[in-house]
Amino acid sequence: MTGDLRLEITLEHFQKRGEGRLPGFIGIEFIEVTPKRAVARLELRAHHLAPNGYLHAATLVALADTACGYGCIASLPKGAENFTTIELKTNFLGTARDGAIRVEANLIHGGRTTQLWDATVRDETNDKVIALFRCTQLILYPRA
């Protein structure tokens, strides 16, 4: 996909974007995707858990990274065609075993070559923060 992706900012577009790929396979549901913000949720199932019965760290990271990535797509500067994640960090503050988790991702820095995103993941059952996530996205432009 090339060109101005900002023209395709709809929830339906982003939900379809994940079909047949990791976001679709694990069941991420997008609630909001706008420039500078993305909100998504995930109903927890047995396959989201680690062998110890608690939420697998990779499940949480996949949710947060996907929300930041979709927000990045919605926030690309003019002329950019895509992005790639170049750094991410997660602080785990809690866990979940059932119910659903929700992420809210916000653009912190939107430059021409990089974007910095912060995301907060909460347990929907009690609204408890279970992780803080930060990533840096490298903005990609068409080759001359």
N, CA, C and O atoms as CSV, one atom per row, in Angstrom:
chain,resi,resn,atom,element,x,y,z
A,1,MET,N,N,0.847,-1.160,0.000
A,1,MET,CA,C,0.000,0.000,0.000
A,1,MET,C,C,0.897,1.228,0.000
A,1,MET,O,O,1.740,1.368,0.886
A,2,THR,N,N,0.741,2.096,-0.944
A,2,THR,CA,C,1.559,3.311,-1.001
A,2,THR,C,C,0.646,4.514,-1.141
A,2,THR,O,O,-0.567,4.379,-1.299
A,3,GLY,N,N,1.235,5.668,-1.081
A,3,GLY,CA,C,0.462,6.890,-1.231
A,3,GLY,C,C,0.039,7.428,0.117
A,3,GLY,O,O,0.618,7.085,1.147
A,4,ASP,N,N,-0.983,8.280,0.102
A,4,ASP,CA,C,-1.446,8.955,1.305
A,4,ASP,C,C,-2.438,8.072,2.046
A,4,ASP,O,O,-3.632,8.089,1.747
A,5,LEU,N,N,-1.943,7.293,3.022
A,5,LEU,CA,C,-2.790,6.377,3.778
A,5,LEU,C,C,-3.789,7.112,4.656
A,5,LEU,O,O,-4.773,6.521,5.099
A,6,ARG,N,N,-3.554,8.377,4.911
A,6,ARG,CA,C,-4.464,9.127,5.763
A,6,ARG,C,C,-5.862,9.207,5.168
A,6,ARG,O,O,-6.818,9.489,5.889
A,7,LEU,N,N,-6.001,8.964,3.870
A,7,LEU,CA,C,-7.315,9.000,3.229
A,7,LEU,C,C,-8.160,7.793,3.623
A,7,LEU,O,O,-9.369,7.788,3.394
A,8,GLU,N,N,-7.541,6.768,4.213
A,8,GLU,CA,C,-8.237,5.526,4.517
A,8,GLU,C,C,-8.498,5.339,6.008
A,8,GLU,O,O,-8.589,4.205,6.478
A,9,ILE,N,N,-8.616,6.417,6.748
A,9,ILE,CA,C,-8.791,6.313,8.188
A,9,ILE,C,C,-10.257,6.030,8.508
A,9,ILE,O,O,-11.056,6.950,8.681
A,10,THR,N,N,-10.597,4.743,8.585
A,10,THR,CA,C,-11.903,4.310,9.055
A,10,THR,C,C,-11.682,3.085,9.933
A,10,THR,O,O,-10.708,2.354,9.754
A,11,LEU,N,N,-12.585,2.866,10.876
A,11,LEU,CA,C,-12.458,1.677,11.715
A,11,LEU,C,C,-12.514,0.411,10.874
A,11,LEU,O,O,-11.781,-0.545,11.129
A,12,GLU,N,N,-13.389,0.408,9.868
A,12,GLU,CA,C,-13.506,-0.768,9.001
A,12,GLU,C,C,-12.178,-1.052,8.297
A,12,GLU,O,O,-11.764,-2.207,8.206
A,13,HIS,N,N,-11.516,-0.022,7.804
A,13,HIS,CA,C,-10.211,-0.190,7.146
A,13,HIS,C,C,-9.215,-0.847,8.099
A,13,HIS,O,O,-8.522,-1.794,7.727
A,14,PHE,N,N,-9.148,-0.342,9.321
A,14,PHE,CA,C,-8.168,-0.878,10.265
A,14,PHE,C,C,-8.537,-2.275,10.731
A,14,PHE,O,O,-7.648,-3.100,10.938
A,15,GLN,N,N,-9.819,-2.566,10.903
A,15,GLN,CA,C,-10.212,-3.913,11.299
A,15,GLN,C,C,-9.846,-4.913,10.197
A,15,GLN,O,O,-9.347,-6.001,10.487
A,16,LYS,N,N,-10.093,-4.544,8.931
A,16,LYS,CA,C,-9.748,-5.421,7.805
A,16,LYS,C,C,-8.238,-5.561,7.631
A,16,LYS,O,O,-7.757,-6.600,7.181
A,17,ARG,N,N,-7.494,-4.518,7.986
A,17,ARG,CA,C,-6.032,-4.539,7.846
A,17,ARG,C,C,-5.416,-5.705,8.611
A,17,ARG,O,O,-4.397,-6.252,8.190
A,18,GLY,N,N,-6.027,-6.089,9.733
A,18,GLY,CA,C,-5.485,-7.155,10.553
A,18,GLY,C,C,-5.961,-8.549,10.186
A,18,GLY,O,O,-5.427,-9.530,10.705
A,19,GLU,N,N,-6.950,-8.669,9.306
A,19,GLU,CA,C,-7.477,-9.985,8.941
A,19,GLU,C,C,-6.390,-10.835,8.289
A,19,GLU,O,O,-5.682,-10.377,7.392
A,20,GLY,N,N,-6.266,-12.078,8.752
A,20,GLY,CA,C,-5.266,-12.988,8.209
A,20,GLY,C,C,-3.855,-12.709,8.689
A,20,GLY,O,O,-2.902,-13.337,8.227
A,21,ARG,N,N,-3.718,-11.777,9.606
A,21,ARG,CA,C,-2.419,-11.419,10.179
A,21,ARG,C,C,-2.539,-11.476,11.704
A,21,ARG,O,O,-3.623,-11.733,12.227
A,22,LEU,N,N,-1.460,-11.243,12.406
A,22,LEU,CA,C,-1.456,-11.390,13.859
A,22,LEU,C,C,-2.617,-10.666,14.559
A,22,LEU,O,O,-3.283,-11.282,15.391
A,23,PRO,N,N,-2.887,-9.392,14.260
A,23,PRO,CA,C,-3.993,-8.728,14.968
A,23,PRO,C,C,-5.331,-9.462,14.813
A,23,PRO,O,O,-6.101,-9.554,15.769
A,24,GLY,N,N,-5.606,-9.976,13.627
A,24,GLY,CA,C,-6.829,-10.729,13.408
A,24,GLY,C,C,-6.807,-12.083,14.085
A,24,GLY,O,O,-7.807,-12.505,14.666
A,25,PHE,N,N,-5.679,-12.767,14.015
A,25,PHE,CA,C,-5.571,-14.093,14.624
A,25,PHE,C,C,-5.772,-14.059,16.129
A,25,PHE,O,O,-6.397,-14.961,16.687
A,26,ILE,N,N,-5.253,-13.032,16.797
A,26,ILE,CA,C,-5.426,-13.007,18.248
A,26,ILE,C,C,-6.723,-12.324,18.669
A,26,ILE,O,O,-7.114,-12.416,19.832
A,27,GLY,N,N,-7.403,-11.637,17.739
A,27,GLY,CA,C,-8.730,-11.096,18.026
A,27,GLY,C,C,-8.790,-9.649,18.466
A,27,GLY,O,O,-9.720,-9.261,19.173
A,28,ILE,N,N,-7.824,-8.842,18.067
A,28,ILE,CA,C,-7.847,-7.430,18.445
A,28,ILE,C,C,-9.026,-6.733,17.766
A,28,ILE,O,O,-9.240,-6.874,16.562
A,29,GLU,N,N,-9.778,-5.987,18.556
A,29,GLU,CA,C,-10.936,-5.225,18.071
A,29,GLU,C,C,-10.640,-3.736,18.246
A,29,GLU,O,O,-10.360,-3.288,19.358
A,30,PHE,N,N,-10.698,-2.976,17.168
A,30,PHE,CA,C,-10.426,-1.545,17.255
A,30,PHE,C,C,-11.708,-0.774,17.540
A,30,PHE,O,O,-12.749,-1.006,16.925
A,31,ILE,N,N,-11.600,0.147,18.488
A,31,ILE,CA,C,-12.719,0.985,18.912
A,31,ILE,C,C,-12.589,2.372,18.300
A,31,ILE,O,O,-13.585,2.994,17.929
A,32,GLU,N,N,-11.346,2.854,18.198
A,32,GLU,CA,C,-11.091,4.194,17.667
A,32,GLU,C,C,-9.697,4.240,17.065
A,32,GLU,O,O,-8.739,3.760,17.671
A,33,VAL,N,N,-9.579,4.811,15.883
A,33,VAL,CA,C,-8.277,5.098,15.279
A,33,VAL,C,C,-8.403,6.462,14.624
A,33,VAL,O,O,-9.164,6.642,13.673
A,34,THR,N,N,-7.651,7.414,15.142
A,34,THR,CA,C,-7.627,8.760,14.594
A,34,THR,C,C,-6.182,9.229,14.590
A,34,THR,O,O,-5.335,8.618,15.242
A,35,PRO,N,N,-5.885,10.302,13.867
A,35,PRO,CA,C,-4.534,10.834,14.004
A,35,PRO,C,C,-4.259,11.132,15.486
A,35,PRO,O,O,-5.069,11.771,16.158
A,36,LYS,N,N,-3.142,10.676,15.969
A,36,LYS,CA,C,-2.654,10.912,17.330
A,36,LYS,C,C,-3.250,10.009,18.398
A,36,LYS,O,O,-2.899,10.151,19.569
A,37,ARG,N,N,-4.163,9.060,18.032
A,37,ARG,CA,C,-4.792,8.237,19.072
A,37,ARG,C,C,-5.367,6.955,18.478
A,37,ARG,O,O,-5.898,6.948,17.368
A,38,ALA,N,N,-5.250,5.870,19.244
A,38,ALA,CA,C,-5.894,4.609,18.865
A,38,ALA,C,C,-6.321,3.888,20.141
A,38,ALA,O,O,-5.605,3.890,21.142
A,39,VAL,N,N,-7.502,3.272,20.083
A,39,VAL,CA,C,-8.036,2.520,21.216
A,39,VAL,C,C,-8.484,1.159,20.691
A,39,VAL,O,O,-9.168,1.067,19.671
A,40,ALA,N,N,-8.088,0.109,21.402
A,40,ALA,CA,C,-8.460,-1.245,20.989
A,40,ALA,C,C,-8.664,-2.103,22.231
A,40,ALA,O,O,-8.283,-1.726,23.338
A,41,ARG,N,N,-9.277,-3.269,22.019
A,41,ARG,CA,C,-9.506,-4.193,23.135
A,41,ARG,C,C,-9.303,-5.616,22.664
A,41,ARG,O,O,-9.260,-5.899,21.467
A,42,LEU,N,N,-9.180,-6.502,23.632
A,42,LEU,CA,C,-8.975,-7.904,23.337
A,42,LEU,C,C,-9.699,-8.738,24.381
A,42,LEU,O,O,-9.397,-8.652,25.572
A,43,GLU,N,N,-10.661,-9.551,23.932
A,43,GLU,CA,C,-11.327,-10.511,24.816
A,43,GLU,C,C,-10.333,-11.634,25.071
A,43,GLU,O,O,-9.835,-12.252,24.131
A,44,LEU,N,N,-10.047,-11.896,26.327
A,44,LEU,CA,C,-9.053,-12.913,26.658
A,44,LEU,C,C,-9.621,-14.322,26.505
A,44,LEU,O,O,-10.736,-14.618,26.936
A,45,ARG,N,N,-8.824,-15.172,25.884
A,45,ARG,CA,C,-9.134,-16.587,25.684
A,45,ARG,C,C,-7.946,-17.399,26.195
A,45,ARG,O,O,-6.896,-16.836,26.505
A,46,ALA,N,N,-8.104,-18.685,26.281
A,46,ALA,CA,C,-7.042,-19.550,26.803
A,46,ALA,C,C,-5.739,-19.389,26.025
A,46,ALA,O,O,-4.661,-19.448,26.615
A,47,HIS,N,N,-5.821,-19.185,24.698
A,47,HIS,CA,C,-4.592,-19.080,23.905
A,47,HIS,C,C,-3.840,-17.768,24.125
A,47,HIS,O,O,-2.731,-17.620,23.611
A,48,HIS,N,N,-4.401,-16.811,24.869
A,48,HIS,CA,C,-3.707,-15.568,25.208
A,48,HIS,C,C,-2.885,-15.697,26.486
A,48,HIS,O,O,-2.138,-14.788,26.850
A,49,LEU,N,N,-3.030,-16.830,27.160
A,49,LEU,CA,C,-2.383,-17.011,28.458
A,49,LEU,C,C,-1.080,-17.795,28.338
A,49,LEU,O,O,-0.894,-18.597,27.422
A,50,ALA,N,N,-0.199,-17.542,29.278
A,50,ALA,CA,C,1.043,-18.319,29.398
A,50,ALA,C,C,0.707,-19.648,30.078
A,50,ALA,O,O,-0.387,-19.798,30.622
A,51,PRO,N,N,1.627,-20.612,30.055
A,51,PRO,CA,C,1.380,-21.889,30.718
A,51,PRO,C,C,1.054,-21.770,32.218
A,51,PRO,O,O,0.462,-22.685,32.790
A,52,ASN,N,N,1.433,-20.661,32.853
A,52,ASN,CA,C,1.134,-20.470,34.279
A,52,ASN,C,C,-0.298,-19.991,34.525
A,52,ASN,O,O,-0.708,-19.828,35.674
A,53,GLY,N,N,-1.069,-19.762,33.436
A,53,GLY,CA,C,-2.465,-19.356,33.572
A,53,GLY,C,C,-2.706,-17.862,33.615
A,53,GLY,O,O,-3.849,-17.419,33.731
A,54,TYR,N,N,-1.642,-17.079,33.522
A,54,TYR,CA,C,-1.771,-15.622,33.507
A,54,TYR,C,C,-1.534,-15.099,32.093
A,54,TYR,O,O,-0.996,-15.806,31.241
A,55,LEU,N,N,-1.933,-13.878,31.859
A,55,LEU,CA,C,-1.774,-13.249,30.555
A,55,LEU,C,C,-0.324,-13.345,30.078
A,55,LEU,O,O,0.603,-12.978,30.801
A,56,HIS,N,N,-0.141,-13.837,28.868
A,56,HIS,CA,C,1.204,-13.939,28.289
A,56,HIS,C,C,1.682,-12.537,27.929
A,56,HIS,O,O,0.934,-11.757,27.340
A,57,ALA,N,N,2.914,-12.218,28.278
A,57,ALA,CA,C,3.474,-10.899,27.985
A,57,ALA,C,C,3.390,-10.562,26.503
A,57,ALA,O,O,3.133,-9.413,26.145
A,58,ALA,N,N,3.603,-11.547,25.641
A,58,ALA,CA,C,3.566,-11.301,24.197
A,58,ALA,C,C,2.169,-10.886,23.725
A,58,ALA,O,O,2.047,-10.121,22.769
A,59,THR,N,N,1.129,-11.374,24.374
A,59,THR,CA,C,-0.238,-10.968,24.028
A,59,THR,C,C,-0.419,-9.484,24.292
A,59,THR,O,O,-0.939,-8.750,23.452
A,60,LEU,N,N,0.011,-9.056,25.455
A,60,LEU,CA,C,-0.115,-7.660,25.827
A,60,LEU,C,C,0.717,-6.761,24.909
A,60,LEU,O,O,0.247,-5.708,24.479
A,61,VAL,N,N,1.934,-7.169,24.613
A,61,VAL,CA,C,2.799,-6.387,23.730
A,61,VAL,C,C,2.195,-6.320,22.321
A,61,VAL,O,O,2.244,-5.269,21.681
A,62,ALA,N,N,1.634,-7.418,21.839
A,62,ALA,CA,C,1.017,-7.414,20.506
A,62,ALA,C,C,-0.144,-6.425,20.444
A,62,ALA,O,O,-0.297,-5.704,19.459
A,63,LEU,N,N,-0.962,-6.391,21.498
A,63,LEU,CA,C,-2.085,-5.447,21.538
A,63,LEU,C,C,-1.584,-4.011,21.530
A,63,LEU,O,O,-2.045,-3.199,20.728
A,64,ALA,N,N,-0.646,-3.691,22.413
A,64,ALA,CA,C,-0.144,-2.319,22.512
A,64,ALA,C,C,0.600,-1.890,21.250
A,64,ALA,O,O,0.395,-0.777,20.764
A,65,ASP,N,N,1.457,-2.752,20.715
A,65,ASP,CA,C,2.226,-2.410,19.521
A,65,ASP,C,C,1.316,-2.229,18.313
A,65,ASP,O,O,1.560,-1.355,17.481
A,66,THR,N,N,0.285,-3.035,18.206
A,66,THR,CA,C,-0.657,-2.904,17.092
A,66,THR,C,C,-1.423,-1.592,17.193
A,66,THR,O,O,-1.605,-0.909,16.185
A,67,ALA,N,N,-1.872,-1.228,18.384
A,67,ALA,CA,C,-2.582,0.042,18.550
A,67,ALA,C,C,-1.687,1.218,18.181
A,67,ALA,O,O,-2.119,2.133,17.479
A,68,CYS,N,N,-0.443,1.196,18.649
A,68,CYS,CA,C,0.490,2.274,18.294
A,68,CYS,C,C,0.759,2.294,16.795
A,68,CYS,O,O,0.842,3.364,16.191
A,69,GLY,N,N,0.895,1.121,16.196
A,69,GLY,CA,C,1.139,1.038,14.758
A,69,GLY,C,C,-0.012,1.577,13.932
A,69,GLY,O,O,0.205,2.308,12.965
A,70,TYR,N,N,-1.234,1.225,14.303
A,70,TYR,CA,C,-2.397,1.732,13.569
A,70,TYR,C,C,-2.533,3.243,13.760
A,70,TYR,O,O,-2.892,3.964,12.830
A,71,GLY,N,N,-2.243,3.713,14.978
A,71,GLY,CA,C,-2.235,5.153,15.208
A,71,GLY,C,C,-1.182,5.843,14.366
A,71,GLY,O,O,-1.408,6.944,13.864
A,72,CYS,N,N,-0.033,5.206,14.208
A,72,CYS,CA,C,1.041,5.756,13.383
A,72,CYS,C,C,0.597,5.875,11.925
A,72,CYS,O,O,0.827,6.898,11.279
A,73,ILE,N,N,-0.036,4.829,11.420
A,73,ILE,CA,C,-0.544,4.876,10.037
A,73,ILE,C,C,-1.501,6.053,9.865
A,73,ILE,O,O,-1.452,6.760,8.858
A,74,ALA,N,N,-2.371,6.257,10.853
A,74,ALA,CA,C,-3.341,7.349,10.777
A,74,ALA,C,C,-2.693,8.719,10.934
A,74,ALA,O,O,-3.319,9.742,10.658
A,75,SER,N,N,-1.437,8.738,11.377
A,75,SER,CA,C,-0.747,9.998,11.667
A,75,SER,C,C,0.471,10.239,10.784
A,75,SER,O,O,1.290,11.107,11.087
A,76,LEU,N,N,0.600,9.483,9.695
A,76,LEU,CA,C,1.778,9.651,8.839
A,76,LEU,C,C,1.864,11.066,8.270
A,76,LEU,O,O,0.848,11.640,7.878
A,77,PRO,N,N,3.065,11.628,8.222
A,77,PRO,CA,C,3.227,12.936,7.598
A,77,PRO,C,C,3.029,12.839,6.087
A,77,PRO,O,O,3.148,11.763,5.502
A,78,LYS,N,N,2.731,13.957,5.475
A,78,LYS,CA,C,2.519,13.999,4.030
A,78,LYS,C,C,3.733,13.439,3.299
A,78,LYS,O,O,4.874,13.795,3.595
A,79,GLY,N,N,3.468,12.560,2.340
A,79,GLY,CA,C,4.517,11.959,1.528
A,79,GLY,C,C,5.030,10.635,2.056
A,79,GLY,O,O,5.676,9.889,1.320
A,80,ALA,N,N,4.756,10.325,3.324
A,80,ALA,CA,C,5.200,9.055,3.900
A,80,ALA,C,C,4.310,7.933,3.392
A,80,ALA,O,O,3.135,8.148,3.095
A,81,GLU,N,N,4.881,6.718,3.292
A,81,GLU,CA,C,4.074,5.605,2.803
A,81,GLU,C,C,3.852,4.513,3.832
A,81,GLU,O,O,2.942,3.699,3.674
A,82,ASN,N,N,4.666,4.474,4.890
A,82,ASN,CA,C,4.495,3.426,5.874
A,82,ASN,C,C,5.421,3.701,7.052
A,82,ASN,O,O,5.947,4.807,7.181
A,83,PHE,N,N,5.626,2.704,7.914
A,83,PHE,CA,C,6.481,2.846,9.081
A,83,PHE,C,C,6.997,1.469,9.472
A,83,PHE,O,O,6.526,0.450,8.967
A,84,THR,N,N,7.964,1.451,10.370
A,84,THR,CA,C,8.381,0.224,11.032
A,84,THR,C,C,8.777,0.564,12.462
A,84,THR,O,O,9.318,1.638,12.726
A,85,THR,N,N,8.508,-0.346,13.371
A,85,THR,CA,C,8.877,-0.147,14.769
A,85,THR,C,C,10.384,-0.351,14.921
A,85,THR,O,O,10.928,-1.359,14.471
A,86,ILE,N,N,11.056,0.616,15.558
A,86,ILE,CA,C,12.504,0.481,15.754
A,86,ILE,C,C,12.882,0.289,17.224
A,86,ILE,O,O,14.014,-0.085,17.533
A,87,GLU,N,N,11.942,0.542,18.121
A,87,GLU,CA,C,12.221,0.298,19.536
A,87,GLU,C,C,10.901,0.192,20.283
A,87,GLU,O,O,9.935,0.887,19.968
A,88,LEU,N,N,10.875,-0.693,21.284
A,88,LEU,CA,C,9.700,-0.764,22.158
A,88,LEU,C,C,10.116,-1.187,23.545
A,88,LEU,O,O,11.131,-1.856,23.743
A,89,LYS,N,N,9.302,-0.777,24.501
A,89,LYS,CA,C,9.566,-1.078,25.911
A,89,LYS,C,C,8.235,-1.231,26.604
A,89,LYS,O,O,7.291,-0.489,26.336
A,90,THR,N,N,8.166,-2.204,27.503
A,90,THR,CA,C,6.942,-2.432,28.266
A,90,THR,C,C,7.279,-2.583,29.738
A,90,THR,O,O,8.202,-3.311,30.105
A,91,ASN,N,N,6.524,-1.888,30.577
A,91,ASN,CA,C,6.583,-2.086,32.024
A,91,ASN,C,C,5.294,-2.802,32.414
A,91,ASN,O,O,4.197,-2.276,32.227
A,92,PHE,N,N,5.441,-3.998,32.953
A,92,PHE,CA,C,4.294,-4.794,33.382
A,92,PHE,C,C,4.004,-4.484,34.847
A,92,PHE,O,O,4.874,-4.621,35.707
A,93,LEU,N,N,2.772,-4.064,35.118
A,93,LEU,CA,C,2.389,-3.647,36.464
A,93,LEU,C,C,1.369,-4.583,37.092
A,93,LEU,O,O,1.092,-4.496,38.289
A,94,GLY,N,N,0.817,-5.467,36.297
A,94,GLY,CA,C,-0.197,-6.388,36.773
A,94,GLY,C,C,-0.472,-7.415,35.702
A,94,GLY,O,O,0.291,-7.542,34.745
A,95,THR,N,N,-1.556,-8.149,35.857
A,95,THR,CA,C,-1.909,-9.162,34.874
A,95,THR,C,C,-3.417,-9.337,34.834
A,95,THR,O,O,-4.152,-8.687,35.579
A,96,ALA,N,N,-3.862,-10.211,33.967
A,96,ALA,CA,C,-5.277,-10.560,33.858
A,96,ALA,C,C,-5.344,-12.035,33.492
A,96,ALA,O,O,-4.405,-12.591,32.923
A,97,ARG,N,N,-6.459,-12.655,33.823
A,97,ARG,CA,C,-6.644,-14.076,33.512
A,97,ARG,C,C,-7.884,-14.310,32.671
A,97,ARG,O,O,-7.987,-15.319,31.974
A,98,ASP,N,N,-8.816,-13.386,32.734
A,98,ASP,CA,C,-10.062,-13.532,31.969
A,98,ASP,C,C,-10.648,-12.146,31.718
A,98,ASP,O,O,-10.063,-11.139,32.115
A,99,GLY,N,N,-11.783,-12.099,31.071
A,99,GLY,CA,C,-12.389,-10.812,30.746
A,99,GLY,C,C,-11.765,-10.226,29.500
A,99,GLY,O,O,-11.576,-10.924,28.503
A,100,ALA,N,N,-11.448,-8.958,29.554
A,100,ALA,CA,C,-10.871,-8.272,28.392
A,100,ALA,C,C,-9.851,-7.251,28.870
A,100,ALA,O,O,-9.907,-6.761,29.997
A,101,ILE,N,N,-8.914,-6.945,27.974
A,101,ILE,CA,C,-7.960,-5.864,28.216
A,101,ILE,C,C,-8.162,-4.811,27.145
A,101,ILE,O,O,-8.598,-5.108,26.033
A,102,ARG,N,N,-7.840,-3.582,27.497
A,102,ARG,CA,C,-8.065,-2.450,26.604
A,102,ARG,C,C,-6.804,-1.594,26.571
A,102,ARG,O,O,-6.148,-1.403,27.595
A,103,VAL,N,N,-6.473,-1.088,25.406
A,103,VAL,CA,C,-5.301,-0.228,25.262
A,103,VAL,C,C,-5.717,1.123,24.698
A,103,VAL,O,O,-6.584,1.216,23.828
A,104,GLU,N,N,-5.083,2.158,25.210
A,104,GLU,CA,C,-5.232,3.501,24.660
A,104,GLU,C,C,-3.830,3.981,24.301
A,104,GLU,O,O,-2.968,4.106,25.171
A,105,ALA,N,N,-3.606,4.248,23.021
A,105,ALA,CA,C,-2.299,4.681,22.526
A,105,ALA,C,C,-2.384,6.144,22.092
A,105,ALA,O,O,-3.348,6.560,21.449
A,106,ASN,N,N,-1.363,6.910,22.455
A,106,ASN,CA,C,-1.338,8.334,22.130
A,106,ASN,C,C,0.007,8.735,21.548
A,106,ASN,O,O,1.062,8.303,22.014
A,107,LEU,N,N,-0.056,9.571,20.518
A,107,LEU,CA,C,1.145,10.111,19.894
A,107,LEU,C,C,1.775,11.135,20.833
A,107,LEU,O,O,1.113,12.077,21.270
A,108,ILE,N,N,3.051,10.946,21.140
A,108,ILE,CA,C,3.787,11.860,21.999
A,108,ILE,C,C,4.647,12.804,21.163
A,108,ILE,O,O,4.773,13.988,21.474
A,109,HIS,N,N,5.232,12.268,20.108
A,109,HIS,CA,C,6.069,13.061,19.192
A,109,HIS,C,C,5.758,12.613,17.774
A,109,HIS,O,O,5.840,11.423,17.469
A,110,GLY,N,N,5.406,13.538,16.915
A,110,GLY,CA,C,5.116,13.227,15.521
A,110,GLY,C,C,6.033,13.991,14.596
A,110,GLY,O,O,5.656,15.038,14.069
A,111,GLY,N,N,7.223,13.485,14.395
A,111,GLY,CA,C,8.196,14.147,13.533
A,111,GLY,C,C,8.139,13.643,12.097
A,111,GLY,O,O,7.317,12.790,11.760
A,112,ARG,N,N,9.006,14.169,11.267
A,112,ARG,CA,C,9.057,13.768,9.864
A,112,ARG,C,C,9.693,12.390,9.695
A,112,ARG,O,O,9.344,11.659,8.769
A,113,THR,N,N,10.621,12.029,10.578
A,113,THR,CA,C,11.320,10.745,10.437
A,113,THR,C,C,10.973,9.730,11.525
A,113,THR,O,O,11.164,8.530,11.329
A,114,THR,N,N,10.471,10.189,12.654
A,114,THR,CA,C,10.089,9.262,13.724
A,114,THR,C,C,8.802,9.724,14.407
A,114,THR,O,O,8.439,10.900,14.386
A,115,GLN,N,N,8.137,8.753,15.007
A,115,GLN,CA,C,7.017,9.025,15.900
A,115,GLN,C,C,7.280,8.278,17.197
A,115,GLN,O,O,7.841,7.183,17.191
A,116,LEU,N,N,6.870,8.881,18.309
A,116,LEU,CA,C,6.971,8.250,19.617
A,116,LEU,C,C,5.556,8.097,20.162
A,116,LEU,O,O,4.790,9.059,20.220
A,117,TRP,N,N,5.221,6.867,20.562
A,117,TRP,CA,C,3.882,6.536,21.058
A,117,TRP,C,C,3.944,5.972,22.460
A,117,TRP,O,O,4.834,5.185,22.782
A,118,ASP,N,N,2.999,6.374,23.295
A,118,ASP,CA,C,2.803,5.784,24.608
A,118,ASP,C,C,1.446,5.100,24.633
A,118,ASP,O,O,0.478,5.597,24.057
A,119,ALA,N,N,1.384,3.961,25.302
A,119,ALA,CA,C,0.118,3.237,25.413
A,119,ALA,C,C,-0.050,2.742,26.843
A,119,ALA,O,O,0.911,2.349,27.504
A,120,THR,N,N,-1.284,2.772,27.295
A,120,THR,CA,C,-1.642,2.247,28.609
A,120,THR,C,C,-2.607,1.093,28.396
A,120,THR,O,O,-3.618,1.234,27.708
A,121,VAL,N,N,-2.287,-0.050,28.992
A,121,VAL,CA,C,-3.148,-1.231,28.893
A,121,VAL,C,C,-3.822,-1.433,30.246
A,121,VAL,O,O,-3.170,-1.433,31.290
A,122,ARG,N,N,-5.139,-1.604,30.205
A,122,ARG,CA,C,-5.937,-1.773,31.422
A,122,ARG,C,C,-6.749,-3.059,31.379
A,122,ARG,O,O,-7.141,-3.527,30.310
A,123,ASP,N,N,-6.991,-3.611,32.534
A,123,ASP,CA,C,-7.938,-4.707,32.699
A,123,ASP,C,C,-9.326,-4.071,32.682
A,123,ASP,O,O,-9.628,-3.229,33.527
A,124,GLU,N,N,-10.171,-4.462,31.734
A,124,GLU,CA,C,-11.500,-3.854,31.645
A,124,GLU,C,C,-12.384,-4.194,32.846
A,124,GLU,O,O,-13.310,-3.447,33.160
A,125,THR,N,N,-12.113,-5.291,33.508
A,125,THR,CA,C,-12.933,-5.712,34.641
A,125,THR,C,C,-12.886,-4.704,35.784
A,125,THR,O,O,-13.909,-4.411,36.402
A,126,ASN,N,N,-11.692,-4.173,36.065
A,126,ASN,CA,C,-11.540,-3.276,37.212
A,126,ASN,C,C,-10.846,-1.954,36.869
A,126,ASN,O,O,-10.582,-1.146,37.759
A,127,ASP,N,N,-10.555,-1.733,35.599
A,127,ASP,CA,C,-9.897,-0.521,35.097
A,127,ASP,C,C,-8.471,-0.346,35.626
A,127,ASP,O,O,-7.899,0.740,35.533
A,128,LYS,N,N,-7.908,-1.409,36.175
A,128,LYS,CA,C,-6.540,-1.361,36.708
A,128,LYS,C,C,-5.527,-1.313,35.565
A,128,LYS,O,O,-5.645,-2.060,34.594
A,129,VAL,N,N,-4.533,-0.433,35.686
A,129,VAL,CA,C,-3.447,-0.374,34.705
A,129,VAL,C,C,-2.574,-1.612,34.900
A,129,VAL,O,O,-2.067,-1.861,35.993
A,130,ILE,N,N,-2.406,-2.383,33.823
A,130,ILE,CA,C,-1.567,-3.581,33.926
A,130,ILE,C,C,-0.262,-3.441,33.136
A,130,ILE,O,O,0.647,-4.255,33.302
A,131,ALA,N,N,-0.160,-2.425,32.287
A,131,ALA,CA,C,1.106,-2.218,31.576
A,131,ALA,C,C,1.190,-0.809,31.011
A,131,ALA,O,O,0.189,-0.195,30.641
A,132,LEU,N,N,2.418,-0.324,30.961
A,132,LEU,CA,C,2.749,0.919,30.274
A,132,LEU,C,C,3.704,0.546,29.150
A,132,LEU,O,O,4.665,-0.195,29.360
A,133,PHE,N,N,3.435,1.060,27.962
A,133,PHE,CA,C,4.161,0.660,26.754
A,133,PHE,C,C,4.609,1.916,26.026
A,133,PHE,O,O,3.874,2.902,25.969
A,134,ARG,N,N,5.809,1.883,25.473
A,134,ARG,CA,C,6.315,2.996,24.662
A,134,ARG,C,C,7.034,2.417,23.459
A,134,ARG,O,O,7.772,1.439,23.577
A,135,CYS,N,N,6.814,3.028,22.295
A,135,CYS,CA,C,7.541,2.588,21.105
A,135,CYS,C,C,7.907,3.776,20.232
A,135,CYS,O,O,7.280,4.834,20.274
A,136,THR,N,N,8.946,3.558,19.443
A,136,THR,CA,C,9.404,4.534,18.457
A,136,THR,C,C,9.204,3.931,17.083
A,136,THR,O,O,9.598,2.792,16.830
A,137,GLN,N,N,8.584,4.703,16.190
A,137,GLN,CA,C,8.316,4.261,14.821
A,137,GLN,C,C,9.196,5.070,13.861
A,137,GLN,O,O,9.296,6.292,13.972
A,138,LEU,N,N,9.818,4.378,12.938
A,138,LEU,CA,C,10.580,5.024,11.869
A,138,LEU,C,C,9.625,5.230,10.698
A,138,LEU,O,O,8.995,4.278,10.238
A,139,ILE,N,N,9.517,6.444,10.221
A,139,ILE,CA,C,8.624,6.782,9.119
A,139,ILE,C,C,9.322,6.461,7.803
A,139,ILE,O,O,10.472,6.843,7.588
A,140,LEU,N,N,8.610,5.750,6.923
A,140,LEU,CA,C,9.168,5.315,5.640
A,140,LEU,C,C,8.585,6.121,4.488
A,140,LEU,O,O,7.381,6.369,4.426
A,141,TYR,N,N,9.460,6.521,3.585
A,141,TYR,CA,C,9.076,7.296,2.402
A,141,TYR,C,C,9.406,6.492,1.145
A,141,TYR,O,O,10.286,5.631,1.177
A,142,PRO,N,N,8.714,6.763,0.042
A,142,PRO,CA,C,9.043,6.065,-1.206
A,142,PRO,C,C,10.481,6.366,-1.623
A,142,PRO,O,O,10.993,7.465,-1.411
A,143,ARG,N,N,11.117,5.359,-2.222
A,143,ARG,CA,C,12.476,5.578,-2.737
A,143,ARG,C,C,12.388,6.405,-4.011
A,143,ARG,O,O,11.457,6.274,-4.805
A,144,ALA,N,N,13.394,7.265,-4.175
A,144,ALA,CA,C,13.410,8.156,-5.356
A,144,ALA,C,C,13.663,7.361,-6.629
A,144,ALA,O,O,13.711,7.935,-7.717
